[in-house]
């Protein structure tokens, strides 16, 4: 069985269409998972950086004897 796909302008059989759709969905899921991991890492890293920055500032102020 085949049907016409107007966006491609060609005949495509149903099995091939389903296979391509499944692949596209898998790629989308992998991309979303990767983005979620990256965002989680970024959040953790930036929080750690903020903490380090405040620690550094605190110790620097102690060294130079700065008081608010």
Buried (B, 14 or more C-beta within 10 A) or exposed (E): EEEEEEEEEEEEEEEEBEEEEEEEEEEEEEEEEEEEEEEEEEEEEEEEEEEEEEEEEEEEEEEEEEEE
